[in-house]
């Protein structure tokens, strides 16, 4: 009987001890475990992107300087031309005739001057011999002056006729690429024609324009000391084309407007890009990409944060607890990382995942 009572007591103790042991294990596993990470400093590159318009180094509208019909179109749309290349020829026949007439008028005026000079010289000698009156001598002198004035007028008309004849051949004023040609042979054109004959664009270098906010302008001046120093120190810029591809050449910022547009609170910035391959075209669009390298900044994954009323928080691991900590951050280019401006220090431990399941001050374990 005593032996049976001993065995029963032993069994009860075993059950109690097992229960106690189970309660202890449950207490130890109540605190959930989460992955954590140390906050460390690293270098990161940020990019600012701005919508931009692309223009040729110069786009020259070609207008006729005389009225007439186009007798020949000497170029094709998209053709590369050199300065002085003939673009159009306007009917030269009437202008050639006017030039010949002006030349004849000059020769006639020259003959008139020569005749008036002979008469005047003769009258002067006769006047000195008291053969003719002073009136006759002065009259001949005035006739000579009139003949010389007529010669000057004829020479001016000849110059004008020669220029008009020259203008019948419309030449390219610069190296570039020919644009759209809306007029064809036989079309009547004049200096008053509202539409240019074509446009010659110098596309060897392209100007890319974008807008910089007033705040961005002030930041540049504060960072570099002056506008001139900023232009000299700014790094090269990249260009994203309209199809999303990156242009193969880098450009540089050449000028920043000194006038702020009150309607947009921004200034116009001009970057210049080489265009040897002719990929860039005047009138197209793109996006300027400015890259800046930040050194020794604290970086954390976006997945380690949560937001309350547009305020970003992380959970710092402090004395076995998750402590909600507000942080001031900026989003990186890839959208997966935050750059920490304030709220954390290097070496802090933060919960890296599952932050949506944690409460502030909760006991946690870290993996």
Backbone torsions as a table, in degrees:
resi	resn	phi	psi	omega
1	UNK	NA	-45.5	177.2
2	UNK	-60.2	-37.2	-179.0
3	UNK	-65.3	-40.9	179.8
4	UNK	-65.3	-41.4	178.6
5	UNK	-63.2	-37.2	178.6
6	UNK	-64.7	-43.2	179.9
7	UNK	-65.8	-39.1	179.1
8	UNK	-64.8	-43.2	179.1
9	UNK	-63.4	-40.6	179.4
10	UNK	-62.4	-40.0	-179.7
11	UNK	-66.7	-42.0	179.3
12	UNK	-62.6	-44.8	178.8
13	UNK	-60.9	-39.3	-179.8
14	UNK	-63.3	-41.5	179.2
15	UNK	-64.3	-44.1	179.5
16	UNK	-62.6	-43.3	179.7
17	UNK	-65.0	-38.6	178.3
18	UNK	-64.5	-40.9	177.7
19	UNK	-63.4	-43.2	178.8
20	UNK	-62.6	-41.9	179.7
21	UNK	-62.6	-41.2	178.8
22	UNK	-65.0	-40.0	178.6
23	UNK	-63.4	-37.4	179.4
24	UNK	-65.2	-42.1	-179.3
25	UNK	-66.8	-37.3	179.5
26	UNK	-65.5	-38.7	179.1
27	UNK	-64.6	-37.8	-179.2
28	UNK	-72.0	-26.3	-175.3
29	UNK	-96.9	2.6	179.7
30	UNK	-63.9	-37.3	-178.7
31	UNK	-76.7	116.0	-178.6
32	UNK	-70.7	157.2	-178.5
33	UNK	-106.4	136.1	179.8
34	UNK	-132.3	154.5	174.7
35	UNK	-72.1	141.4	-179.6
36	UNK	-131.2	167.6	179.9
37	UNK	-148.4	152.5	174.0
38	UNK	-86.9	137.6	176.6
39	UNK	-81.3	121.0	-178.4
40	UNK	-127.5	158.2	178.6
41	UNK	-91.0	144.5	177.9
42	UNK	-152.6	169.2	176.7
43	UNK	-91.6	141.8	-179.1
44	UNK	-144.8	147.9	179.3
45	UNK	-107.5	126.9	177.2
46	UNK	-110.1	148.8	-179.8
47	UNK	-125.7	132.3	172.1
48	UNK	-104.8	133.7	-175.1
49	UNK	-117.3	134.0	-178.0
50	UNK	-131.5	131.6	172.9
51	UNK	-60.3	141.1	-173.6
52	UNK	-141.3	155.4	172.6
53	UNK	-114.5	145.4	-174.1
54	UNK	-113.3	130.5	178.4
55	UNK	-134.3	153.1	176.0
56	UNK	-68.3	161.5	179.6
57	UNK	-55.2	-38.2	169.1
58	UNK	-154.3	135.0	177.1
59	UNK	-112.3	109.2	-173.6
60	UNK	-104.2	117.2	175.9
61	UNK	-78.4	129.4	-176.8
62	UNK	-99.8	116.1	177.4
63	UNK	-116.4	147.9	175.3
64	UNK	-72.1	150.6	178.1
65	UNK	-105.9	-3.4	174.9
66	UNK	-137.0	161.2	178.5
67	UNK	-93.2	138.5	177.9
68	UNK	169.5	-179.3	178.5
69	UNK	-96.7	143.4	178.6
70	UNK	-73.6	120.9	178.9
71	UNK	-95.4	-20.1	-179.7
72	UNK	-158.0	135.7	170.9
73	UNK	-103.8	117.1	-169.1
74	UNK	-93.7	-7.5	-175.5
75	UNK	-133.4	170.3	176.3
76	UNK	-116.4	156.6	176.9
77	UNK	-61.5	134.2	179.9
78	UNK	84.5	0.2	-178.7
79	UNK	-76.7	140.0	175.1
80	UNK	-82.9	131.1	-177.1
81	UNK	-128.5	155.9	175.3
82	UNK	-100.5	161.1	177.3
83	UNK	-59.7	131.9	-179.5
84	UNK	92.8	-4.8	178.0
85	UNK	-67.3	136.9	178.7
86	UNK	-73.0	126.5	-180.0
87	UNK	-100.3	-48.4	-179.0
88	UNK	-139.1	154.7	171.1
89	UNK	-125.0	123.0	176.9
90	UNK	-93.7	142.8	-176.5
91	UNK	-41.3	118.7	-172.5
92	UNK	-93.9	-12.1	-172.6
93	UNK	-57.1	-54.5	-178.7
94	UNK	-64.0	-32.8	-178.8
95	UNK	-75.0	-32.4	175.8
96	UNK	-67.9	-40.5	177.2
97	UNK	-63.2	-42.4	178.8
98	UNK	-64.1	-36.1	177.7
99	UNK	-65.8	-42.7	179.4
100	UNK	-65.1	-39.4	178.4
101	UNK	-65.4	-42.0	178.6
102	UNK	-64.1	-37.5	177.6
103	UNK	-64.3	-41.6	178.6
104	UNK	-64.9	-39.2	178.8
105	UNK	-63.9	-36.8	176.9
106	UNK	-64.8	-43.1	-179.7
107	UNK	-64.6	-38.9	177.8
108	UNK	-65.9	-41.6	179.1
109	UNK	-65.1	-36.9	176.7
110	UNK	-62.6	-41.9	177.4
111	UNK	-64.3	-39.4	177.8
112	UNK	-62.0	-40.1	178.5
113	UNK	-65.3	-42.3	-179.5
114	UNK	-62.3	-42.9	178.9
115	UNK	-64.3	-46.5	179.7
116	UNK	-62.9	-33.1	178.7
117	UNK	-67.4	-42.2	178.4
118	UNK	-62.3	-44.5	-179.8
119	UNK	-62.7	-44.8	-179.0
120	UNK	-63.5	-45.5	-179.9
121	UNK	-60.7	-39.6	179.4
122	UNK	-66.3	-42.9	-178.9
123	UNK	-66.1	-34.5	177.9
124	UNK	-62.5	-45.3	179.9
125	UNK	-65.0	-42.3	179.3
126	UNK	-66.8	-34.3	177.7
127	UNK	-66.7	-39.8	178.3
128	UNK	-64.5	-25.7	179.1
129	UNK	-95.4	7.5	-180.0
130	UNK	59.8	31.8	178.3
131	UNK	-88.8	-37.1	178.3
132	UNK	-118.6	161.6	-179.0
133	UNK	-81.6	165.6	177.0
134	UNK	-62.6	-34.2	178.7
135	UNK	-59.2	-45.2	179.4
136	UNK	-63.4	-39.5	179.8
137	UNK	-65.6	-43.4	179.8
138	UNK	-68.6	-35.3	177.4
139	UNK	-62.2	-42.7	178.7
140	UNK	-65.9	-33.9	177.3
141	UNK	-65.7	-43.2	178.9
142	UNK	-64.0	-36.3	176.5
143	UNK	-63.7	-36.4	176.3
144	UNK	-65.8	-43.0	179.0
145	UNK	-63.8	-38.4	177.8
146	UNK	-63.8	-41.1	179.4
147	UNK	-64.8	-40.0	178.4
148	UNK	-66.2	-38.8	177.5
149	UNK	-64.7	-39.1	177.3
150	UNK	-63.9	-37.4	177.2
151	UNK	-64.5	-41.6	178.4
152	UNK	-62.0	-42.0	177.8
153	UNK	-64.0	-40.6	179.3
154	UNK	-66.0	-38.6	178.8
155	UNK	-67.3	-38.9	177.2
156	UNK	-64.8	-41.0	177.4
157	UNK	-64.7	-35.4	177.4
158	UNK	-65.5	-42.2	177.6
159	UNK	-61.5	-42.8	178.8
160	UNK	-64.6	-42.1	179.5
161	UNK	-66.7	-38.2	178.9
162	UNK	-65.7	-41.5	178.2
163	UNK	-63.8	-43.6	179.4
164	UNK	-61.7	-38.8	178.2
165	UNK	-65.5	-39.0	177.8
166	UNK	-64.7	-37.1	-177.8
167	UNK	-69.3	-14.1	177.2
168	UNK	-66.7	-19.0	174.7
169	UNK	-104.6	105.5	-177.3
170	UNK	-83.3	117.8	-174.8
171	UNK	-107.1	155.1	176.2
172	UNK	-74.5	127.7	-178.7
173	UNK	-79.8	-8.4	-177.1
174	UNK	-160.6	166.0	171.8
175	UNK	-69.0	142.6	178.7
176	UNK	171.3	-163.9	-178.4
177	UNK	-118.3	134.1	-178.8
178	UNK	-74.8	134.4	178.7
179	UNK	-90.9	-151.7	-179.8
180	UNK	-65.2	141.0	177.5
181	UNK	-115.4	97.5	-176.6
182	UNK	-80.0	-13.7	-176.4
183	UNK	-110.1	146.1	179.6
184	UNK	-124.4	177.1	-179.6
185	UNK	-57.8	135.7	-179.1
186	UNK	95.5	-12.0	-179.8
187	UNK	-73.4	138.1	177.2
188	UNK	-87.4	124.4	-178.1
189	UNK	-130.0	161.4	178.9
190	UNK	-157.4	169.1	177.3
191	UNK	-60.5	-20.3	179.9
192	UNK	-87.9	-1.1	178.8
193	UNK	-60.8	124.3	-174.6
194	UNK	-68.4	-27.5	-177.6
195	UNK	-100.9	134.4	178.9
196	UNK	-67.4	155.2	176.4
197	UNK	-61.2	-38.4	175.4
198	UNK	-171.3	-175.7	176.5
199	UNK	-130.4	134.9	175.0
200	UNK	-107.7	117.5	-176.6
201	UNK	-108.4	126.2	174.1
202	UNK	-83.4	100.1	-175.2
203	UNK	-103.5	15.9	178.5
204	UNK	-64.7	-34.5	171.4
205	UNK	-132.0	143.1	-176.2
206	UNK	-115.0	139.3	174.6
207	UNK	-94.7	128.2	179.1
208	UNK	-116.3	118.3	-175.8
209	UNK	-105.6	136.2	172.8
210	UNK	-146.2	168.4	-176.1
211	UNK	-106.3	137.9	177.1
212	UNK	-116.4	132.3	-177.7
213	UNK	-66.4	159.9	177.8
214	UNK	-60.0	-38.3	177.9
215	UNK	-63.7	-43.8	178.0
216	UNK	-62.1	-37.9	178.0
217	UNK	-63.5	-44.5	179.5
218	UNK	-65.0	-37.0	177.5
219	UNK	-62.5	-40.0	178.9
220	UNK	-63.1	-47.4	-179.3
221	UNK	-62.8	-40.1	179.0
222	UNK	-66.0	-37.7	-176.9
223	UNK	-72.6	-41.0	-173.0
224	UNK	-106.1	-11.5	175.8
225	UNK	101.7	-37.4	178.6
226	UNK	-158.5	167.5	-179.7
227	UNK	-65.6	-42.4	-179.7
228	UNK	-63.1	-41.9	179.0
229	UNK	-67.0	-34.3	178.1
230	UNK	-66.0	-44.3	179.8
231	UNK	-62.5	-35.8	-179.6
232	UNK	-74.2	-29.4	-172.8
233	UNK	-100.3	-15.0	-177.1
234	UNK	-61.8	138.1	-179.0
235	UNK	-72.3	166.6	175.8
236	UNK	-59.8	154.7	179.8
237	UNK	-116.7	156.2	179.0
238	UNK	-110.5	165.5	-177.9
239	UNK	-131.2	123.0	174.0
240	UNK	-95.6	123.1	-176.8
241	UNK	-76.3	171.9	-175.5
242	UNK	-63.5	-26.0	179.7
243	UNK	-88.1	5.8	178.8
244	UNK	91.4	-9.6	178.8
245	UNK	-78.5	149.6	178.0
246	UNK	-87.8	133.1	177.5
247	UNK	-67.2	141.1	-171.3
248	UNK	-72.5	-17.6	-178.6
249	UNK	-109.6	146.4	174.2
250	UNK	-92.5	154.5	178.2
251	UNK	-118.6	-177.9	177.8
252	UNK	-136.0	149.6	178.5
253	UNK	-77.3	122.8	-173.5
254	UNK	-101.0	-34.6	-178.4
255	UNK	-154.9	152.5	175.3
256	UNK	-129.0	125.9	-178.6
257	UNK	-60.8	142.2	178.8
258	UNK	-89.7	2.9	-177.6
259	UNK	-115.4	127.2	177.7
260	UNK	-88.5	126.0	177.4
261	UNK	-71.2	114.7	-176.5
262	UNK	-65.3	-24.3	-178.4
263	UNK	-76.0	-26.1	-178.9
264	UNK	-118.2	-8.6	-177.2
265	UNK	54.5	44.6	-178.7
266	UNK	-144.7	165.4	176.5
267	UNK	-118.1	155.8	179.2
268	UNK	-89.4	132.1	179.4
269	UNK	-117.5	136.8	179.7
270	UNK	-117.2	122.8	173.3
271	UNK	-110.3	146.6	-179.5
272	UNK	-114.7	134.5	-178.9
273	UNK	-124.1	139.3	172.8
274	UNK	-68.9	151.7	-176.8
275	UNK	-143.4	48.4	-177.5
276	UNK	-61.9	-35.2	-178.6
277	UNK	-81.4	-6.8	179.0
278	UNK	70.3	22.5	-179.7
279	UNK	-72.3	-37.6	-178.3
280	UNK	-83.0	140.7	-179.0
281	UNK	-126.1	141.7	178.9
282	UNK	-63.5	134.9	-179.5
283	UNK	95.7	-7.7	179.9
284	UNK	-83.4	177.3	-177.3
285	UNK	-129.0	167.8	179.1
286	UNK	-173.5	-162.0	178.6
287	UNK	-138.4	127.2	177.0
288	UNK	-82.5	133.4	-179.2
289	UNK	-116.3	117.4	178.0
290	UNK	-106.5	117.9	-179.4
291	UNK	-100.0	138.6	176.6
292	UNK	-135.3	136.8	-177.8
293	UNK	-98.1	127.1	175.5
294	UNK	-105.8	129.2	-176.8
295	UNK	-106.7	140.1	175.1
296	UNK	54.4	53.9	176.0
297	UNK	-111.5	152.0	179.1
298	UNK	-80.9	130.0	-176.9
299	UNK	-127.3	132.8	177.5
300	UNK	-131.6	152.6	177.1
301	UNK	-72.0	146.7	177.5
302	UNK	-61.5	-32.4	-178.4
303	UNK	-66.2	-14.3	179.4
304	UNK	-90.5	5.8	-176.4
305	UNK	-119.1	164.7	171.3
306	UNK	-145.4	160.5	-175.5
307	UNK	-119.9	142.6	171.7
308	UNK	-133.4	113.7	-179.8
309	UNK	54.8	48.1	177.5
310	UNK	64.8	15.8	175.0
311	UNK	-107.9	132.8	-175.4
312	UNK	-91.3	135.2	178.9
313	UNK	-129.1	156.8	166.8
314	UNK	-129.6	164.8	173.1
315	UNK	-103.5	112.8	173.0
316	UNK	-82.8	143.3	177.2
317	UNK	-93.3	108.4	-176.3
318	UNK	-130.4	117.8	176.8
319	UNK	52.3	43.9	176.1
320	UNK	78.7	7.1	-179.0
321	UNK	-122.2	155.0	174.3
322	UNK	-94.2	114.3	-176.0
323	UNK	-109.1	117.2	179.1
324	UNK	-65.5	127.0	-175.9
325	UNK	-130.3	126.0	178.4
326	UNK	-75.3	139.3	179.4
327	UNK	-132.9	145.5	173.6
328	UNK	-100.8	120.1	-170.6
329	UNK	-133.9	164.2	171.7
330	UNK	-130.5	138.6	-176.3
331	UNK	-77.6	137.3	177.3
332	UNK	-78.2	173.2	-176.0
333	UNK	-62.9	-36.9	-175.9
334	UNK	-80.2	-7.5	178.5
335	UNK	74.7	6.8	-177.2
336	UNK	-108.2	-9.9	-177.2
337	UNK	-130.9	152.2	172.5
338	UNK	-110.7	139.9	169.5
339	UNK	-94.4	122.3	-174.5
340	UNK	-85.7	120.1	176.9
341	UNK	-89.7	-35.5	178.9
342	UNK	-162.0	161.5	177.8
343	UNK	109.3	-21.8	178.9
344	UNK	-132.8	157.4	176.4
345	UNK	-124.3	156.9	178.7
346	UNK	-61.9	133.5	-179.1
347	UNK	98.4	-12.3	176.1
348	UNK	-63.8	147.8	175.8
349	UNK	-104.7	128.7	179.2
350	UNK	-126.1	153.7	175.2
351	UNK	-72.0	129.0	-172.4
352	UNK	-96.4	-16.5	-178.1
353	UNK	-152.3	158.5	178.0
354	UNK	71.5	23.3	-175.5
355	UNK	-65.7	-22.1	179.2
356	UNK	-71.8	-11.7	-178.2
357	UNK	-100.8	-1.3	-172.6
358	UNK	-104.4	148.5	174.1
359	UNK	-109.6	149.5	179.4
360	UNK	-60.6	128.8	-179.1
361	UNK	84.8	2.6	-178.2
362	UNK	-71.1	141.3	173.7
363	UNK	-70.5	128.1	179.4
364	UNK	-138.6	156.9	169.6
365	UNK	-109.8	153.3	178.1
366	UNK	-113.7	143.6	-179.5
367	UNK	-78.6	NA	NA
